[in-house]
């Protein structure tokens, strides 16, 4: 009876973890769609700006010539009144906050594309059996490969602001598995979303999306491992695949100084015999 309840509890946790993975993937893809929309909007605005400049220059030249004519002919004020009554055209309005969004897009759009690529690749294996998992990718996933991903800064979300400032007290350098797994009350002010679209593509929002996705992978791998221990290695393939996915995601996008990255890597090393994989890999090279 206790074994049945044990399996039921972990299978329920697996179902919840899969739901969390699909939700995280959806958030990532929606953020990428938002960035793509903002990029297209920016290009359209940039096409309008040169015409706006020409329009304003012509308007200034026309107003200067009008003032010159009114000095020579004080009684002729009709043309001047017409120009002063004109209001700026809203078709040439350019949002003042857009330069900030433009910098965010230039900085984070390539990272989002790579993140969405990985999310799409993993999504198709969320509800598939172990026979369909690409387990051959785990071959050669050694400590050297993990260290290489840690050093590679191509898609790393750098802990710096748009001004290039870096703080040693940044929250990303102290977040750990307990901060994410520990449930806390949701306050009303937590539901107050920022009206600015730039909030969804800022550094902290991207960190949150990556961390939640990596924890969802890690949780699914852990539940499969616990279920695997009581069912004679029945779910070993699933556990290894999702644990590897968590390591790959964390090491690729999160700074290696983050305690959460160290925990996920050390857990993979502990339960997937990473040191033995290195020995086998070196033996095959000989």
QUICORGI-V872526 format. One record per pair of residues at least 24 apart in sequence whose ideal C-beta (glycine too) atoms are under 10 Angstrom apart, sorted by the first residue. I is the first residue (numbers start at 1). J is the second residue. D is the distance in Angstrom with one decimal. If there is no record, write none. Layout:
BEGIN
{{I/J/D} {I/J/D}}
END
This chain:
BEGIN
{{3/230/6.5} {3/231/9.5} {6/226/8.5} {6/227/8.4} {6/229/9.9} {6/230/6.2} {7/226/9.7} {7/227/6.5} {7/230/6.7} {7/231/7.5} {9/223/9.3} {9/226/9.3} {9/227/9.4} {10/222/9.4} {10/223/5.1} {10/224/8.3} {10/225/9.6} {10/226/5.5} {10/227/4.5} {10/228/9.5} {10/229/9.9} {10/230/8.3} {10/231/9.8} {10/235/9.5} {11/223/8.2} {11/227/6.9} {12/223/9.2} {13/219/7.5} {13/220/8.6} {13/222/8.7} {13/223/4.6} {13/224/9.8} {13/226/8.6} {13/227/8.9} {14/219/8.9} {14/220/6.4} {14/222/9.8} {14/223/4.8} {14/224/6.7} {14/226/9.7} {14/227/7.2} {14/235/8.9} {14/238/8.7} {15/220/9.9} {15/223/9.4} {16/216/9.4} {16/219/8.3} {16/220/9.2} {16/223/8.8} {17/126/9.4} {17/215/9.3} {17/216/5.9} {17/217/8.4} {17/218/9.0} {17/219/4.6} {17/220/3.9} {17/221/8.7} {17/222/8.5} {17/223/6.0} {17/224/8.9} {17/242/8.5} {18/126/5.2} {18/127/6.7} {18/216/8.4} {18/219/9.8} {18/220/6.5} {18/223/9.7} {18/242/9.8} {19/126/9.2} {19/216/8.9} {20/212/7.5} {20/213/8.5} {20/215/8.1} {20/216/4.1} {20/217/9.3} {20/219/7.2} {20/220/8.2} {21/119/8.8} {21/122/7.3} {21/123/7.6} {21/125/9.8} {21/126/5.6} {21/127/9.9} {21/212/9.6} {21/213/7.1} {21/215/9.9} {21/216/4.5} {21/217/6.7} {21/219/8.9} {21/220/6.5} {21/242/8.4} {21/245/9.2} {22/119/9.7} {22/122/10.0} {22/123/6.8} {22/126/6.1} {22/127/8.7} {22/216/8.9} {23/212/8.7} {23/213/9.3} {23/216/8.2} {24/119/7.4} {24/122/9.9} {24/123/9.7} {24/209/6.8} {24/210/9.0} {24/211/9.7} {24/212/5.3} {24/213/4.0} {24/214/8.9} {24/215/8.9} {24/216/5.4} {24/217/8.9} {25/115/9.7} {25/116/8.4} {25/118/9.3} {25/119/4.2} {25/120/7.4} {25/122/7.3} {25/123/4.9} {25/126/8.3} {25/209/9.9} {25/213/7.2} {25/216/9.0} {26/119/8.7} {26/123/8.9} {27/119/9.1} {27/200/9.2} {27/205/9.7} {27/208/9.3} {27/209/5.7} {27/212/8.0} {27/213/8.3} {28/112/7.4} {28/115/5.6} {28/116/5.5} {28/117/9.9} {28/118/8.8} {28/119/4.8} {28/120/9.0} {28/123/9.8} {28/206/9.3} {28/209/5.7} {28/210/8.5} {28/212/9.7} {28/213/6.9} {29/112/9.4} {29/115/9.4} {29/116/5.6} {29/119/6.6} {29/120/7.4} {29/123/8.9} {30/116/9.8} {30/200/8.6} {31/108/9.2} {31/112/6.2} {31/115/8.6} {31/116/8.2} {31/200/5.7} {31/201/6.5} {31/205/7.9} {31/206/7.9} {31/209/6.8} {32/109/8.2} {32/112/4.9} {32/113/6.6} {32/115/7.8} {32/116/4.6} {32/117/9.6} {32/119/9.1} {32/120/10.0} {32/201/9.5} {33/112/9.9} {33/116/9.2} {34/112/9.3} {34/197/6.7} {34/200/5.9} {34/201/7.0} {35/101/9.2} {35/104/8.5} {35/105/5.9} {35/108/7.4} {35/109/5.2} {35/112/5.8} {35/113/8.7} {35/116/9.7} {35/197/9.4} {35/200/8.5} {35/201/5.7} {36/105/9.3} {36/109/8.1} {36/112/9.2} {36/113/9.3} {37/197/9.0} {38/98/8.5} {38/101/5.9} {38/102/8.5} {38/104/8.8} {38/105/6.2} {38/109/9.1} {38/197/6.6} {38/198/8.7} {38/200/9.7} {38/201/7.8} {39/101/9.4} {39/102/8.8} {39/105/5.6} {39/106/9.4} {39/109/6.8} {41/95/9.2} {41/98/8.4} {41/101/9.1} {41/197/9.9} {42/95/9.7} {42/98/6.6} {42/99/9.7} {42/101/7.4} {42/102/5.8} {42/105/7.2} {45/92/9.5} {45/93/9.1} {45/94/5.8} {45/95/7.7} {45/98/6.8} {45/102/9.6} {46/94/9.1} {46/98/9.8} {46/102/9.4} {48/91/7.2} {48/92/6.1} {48/93/9.1} {48/94/7.7} {49/92/7.6} {49/94/6.4} {51/91/8.9} {51/92/7.2} {52/88/9.3} {52/89/8.1} {52/91/8.1} {52/92/3.5} {52/93/8.7} {52/94/7.5} {53/92/8.7} {55/88/9.4} {55/89/7.3} {55/91/9.2} {55/92/6.5} {56/88/8.4} {56/89/9.7} {56/92/7.9} {59/83/7.8} {59/86/7.7} {59/88/9.1} {59/89/9.8} {62/86/9.9} {97/196/7.0} {97/197/9.1} {97/198/7.0} {98/198/9.2} {100/162/7.2} {100/196/8.9} {100/198/5.9} {100/202/9.5} {101/196/8.5} {101/197/6.8} {101/198/4.9} {101/201/7.6} {101/202/9.9} {102/198/9.8} {103/162/5.5} {103/198/9.4} {104/162/7.4} {104/197/9.6} {104/198/5.8} {104/199/9.8} {104/200/9.5} {104/201/5.0} {104/202/6.4} {104/203/8.5} {104/206/9.6} {105/198/9.3} {105/201/7.0} {107/157/9.2} {107/158/8.5} {107/160/9.6} {107/162/7.6} {107/201/8.9} {107/202/9.8} {107/203/8.5} {107/206/9.9} {108/157/7.5} {108/201/5.5} {108/202/8.2} {108/203/7.6} {108/205/9.4} {108/206/6.1} {109/201/8.1} {110/154/8.4} {110/155/7.1} {111/154/8.9} {111/155/5.1} {111/156/8.1} {111/157/6.2} {111/158/9.6} {111/201/9.8} {111/206/6.9} {111/210/9.1} {111/252/9.4} {111/253/6.9} {112/155/9.5} {112/201/7.4} {112/206/7.4} {112/209/9.1} {113/155/9.1} {114/154/8.2} {114/155/4.8} {114/252/7.7} {114/253/8.1} {115/155/7.6} {115/157/9.3} {115/206/8.0} {115/209/7.6} {115/210/6.8} {115/213/8.2} {115/249/8.1} {115/252/8.5} {115/253/6.5} {118/155/9.6} {118/213/8.8} {118/245/8.0} {118/248/7.5} {118/249/6.5} {118/252/7.8} {118/253/9.0} {119/209/9.5} {119/213/7.0} {119/249/8.9} {121/245/9.1} {122/213/8.8} {122/216/10.0} {122/217/7.6} {122/241/8.9} {122/242/8.3} {122/245/5.7} {122/248/9.6} {122/249/8.6} {125/238/9.1} {125/241/7.2} {125/242/8.7} {125/245/8.8} {126/216/9.9} {126/220/8.5} {126/242/9.3} {128/238/9.4} {129/237/9.0} {129/238/8.5} {130/224/9.4} {130/234/8.6} {130/235/7.2} {130/236/8.1} {130/237/3.9} {130/238/5.4} {130/239/9.5} {130/240/9.6} {130/241/8.0} {131/237/8.3} {132/237/9.9} {133/237/5.7} {133/238/6.9} {133/240/8.8} {133/241/4.8} {133/242/9.1} {134/241/7.7} {135/236/9.8} {135/237/5.7} {135/238/9.7} {135/240/7.3} {135/241/6.6} {135/244/9.4} {137/241/8.3} {137/244/7.6} {137/245/9.7} {137/248/9.5} {138/237/9.1} {138/240/6.0} {138/241/7.1} {138/243/9.5} {138/244/5.6} {138/272/8.4} {138/277/8.4} {139/277/8.4} {139/280/9.1} {139/281/7.8} {139/284/9.0} {140/277/8.1} {140/278/9.8} {140/280/9.8} {140/281/5.8} {140/284/9.0} {140/285/10.0} {141/240/9.2} {141/244/5.9} {141/247/8.0} {141/248/8.3} {141/268/8.7} {141/272/8.7} {141/274/8.1} {141/277/7.0} {141/281/9.1} {142/274/6.9} {142/275/9.1} {142/277/5.6} {142/278/4.8} {142/279/9.6} {142/280/9.3} {142/281/5.5} {142/282/8.8} {143/265/8.9} {143/268/9.9} {143/269/7.5} {143/274/5.8} {143/275/7.5} {143/277/8.4} {143/278/5.9} {143/281/9.9} {144/278/7.5} {144/281/8.8} {145/247/9.5} {145/248/9.2} {145/251/9.3} {145/274/9.9} {145/277/9.7} {145/278/9.7} {145/281/9.4} {146/244/9.8} {146/247/6.4} {146/248/8.6} {146/250/9.9} {146/251/6.0} {146/256/9.7} {146/261/9.8} {146/265/6.0} {146/268/8.0} {146/269/8.6} {146/274/8.0} {147/251/8.7} {147/256/8.9} {147/265/9.5} {148/251/8.8} {149/247/8.1} {149/248/6.7} {149/249/9.8} {149/250/9.0} {149/251/3.9} {149/252/5.5} {149/253/9.7} {149/256/8.9} {149/261/10.0} {149/265/9.7} {150/250/9.4} {150/251/5.1} {150/252/8.9} {150/254/9.5} {150/255/8.9} {150/256/4.1} {150/257/9.7} {150/261/7.6} {150/262/10.0} {150/265/8.4} {151/251/9.4} {151/256/7.8} {152/251/8.4} {152/252/7.3} {153/255/9.2} {153/256/9.9} {154/252/8.6} {155/252/5.6} {155/253/6.0} {156/251/9.2} {156/252/7.4} {156/253/6.4} {156/254/7.6} {156/255/6.6} {156/256/8.6} {157/203/6.2} {157/204/9.5} {157/206/5.5} {157/207/6.1} {157/209/9.9} {157/210/7.0} {157/252/9.6} {157/253/5.5} {157/254/6.9} {157/255/7.6} {158/203/8.0} {158/255/7.6} {159/203/7.5} {159/204/10.0} {159/207/8.6} {159/254/9.5} {159/255/5.7} {159/257/8.4} {159/258/9.0} {160/203/8.0} {161/202/9.5} {161/203/7.4} {162/202/9.0} {162/203/8.6} {168/257/9.5} {170/203/9.5} {170/204/9.4} {170/207/9.7} {170/255/9.1} {170/257/9.7} {170/258/9.8} {171/204/8.0} {171/207/8.4} {171/258/9.8} {172/203/8.8} {172/204/8.4} {172/207/5.8} {172/211/8.7} {172/254/7.2} {172/255/6.3} {172/257/8.1} {172/258/5.6} {172/259/9.7} {172/260/8.8} {172/261/9.9} {173/255/7.4} {173/257/5.5} {173/258/6.4} {173/259/7.9} {174/257/9.8} {174/258/8.4} {174/259/6.9} {174/260/9.6} {175/207/8.4} {175/208/9.8} {175/211/7.0} {175/254/9.1} {175/258/6.3} {175/259/6.8} {175/260/5.5} {175/261/9.7} {176/258/8.4} {176/259/4.3} {176/260/5.6} {176/261/9.9} {176/262/8.8} {176/263/6.5} {177/215/7.6} {177/218/8.0} {177/219/10.0} {177/259/7.9} {177/260/6.0} {177/262/9.8} {177/263/5.0} {177/264/8.0} {177/267/8.9} {178/259/9.4} {178/260/9.6} {178/263/9.3} {179/211/9.1} {179/259/9.1} {179/260/8.1} {180/208/9.8} {180/211/6.4} {180/212/7.5} {180/214/9.1} {180/215/5.0} {180/216/10.0} {180/218/9.3} {180/219/9.5} {180/260/7.3} {181/215/7.3} {181/218/9.5} {181/219/8.0} {206/253/7.9} {206/254/10.0} {207/253/8.4} {207/254/7.2} {207/255/9.4} {207/258/9.1} {209/253/9.3} {210/249/6.5} {210/250/7.6} {210/252/8.7} {210/253/4.6} {210/254/6.0} {211/249/9.3} {211/250/8.1} {211/253/9.2} {211/254/7.0} {211/258/8.7} {211/260/6.6} {211/261/9.8} {213/245/9.2} {213/246/8.6} {213/249/6.2} {213/250/9.4} {213/253/9.3} {214/245/8.3} {214/246/5.0} {214/247/8.5} {214/248/9.0} {214/249/4.6} {214/250/4.6} {214/251/9.5} {214/252/9.7} {214/253/8.3} {214/254/7.5} {214/260/7.6} {214/261/8.6} {214/264/6.7} {215/246/7.7} {215/249/9.8} {215/250/9.1} {215/260/8.0} {215/264/8.6} {216/242/8.9} {216/245/9.6} {216/246/8.3} {216/249/9.7} {217/241/9.2} {217/242/4.9} {217/243/7.5} {217/244/8.7} {217/245/4.6} {217/246/3.7} {217/247/8.7} {217/248/8.9} {217/249/6.5} {217/250/8.8} {217/264/8.7} {218/242/7.6} {218/243/6.9} {218/245/8.8} {218/246/4.1} {218/247/8.6} {218/249/9.3} {218/250/8.3} {218/260/9.2} {218/263/8.6} {218/264/5.7} {218/267/7.5} {218/268/9.1} {219/246/8.7} {220/245/8.8} {220/246/8.5} {221/245/7.8} {221/246/6.3} {221/247/9.5} {221/264/9.4} {221/267/8.6} {221/268/8.5} {221/271/8.6} {221/272/9.4} {222/246/9.4} {222/267/8.0} {222/271/8.8} {225/267/9.4} {225/271/6.0} {225/272/9.3} {228/271/9.8} {236/272/9.4} {239/271/7.7} {239/272/8.2} {240/268/8.7} {240/271/8.6} {240/272/5.7} {243/267/7.3} {243/268/5.2} {243/271/7.1} {243/272/6.3} {244/268/7.0} {244/272/7.8} {247/272/9.3} {247/274/9.6}}
END
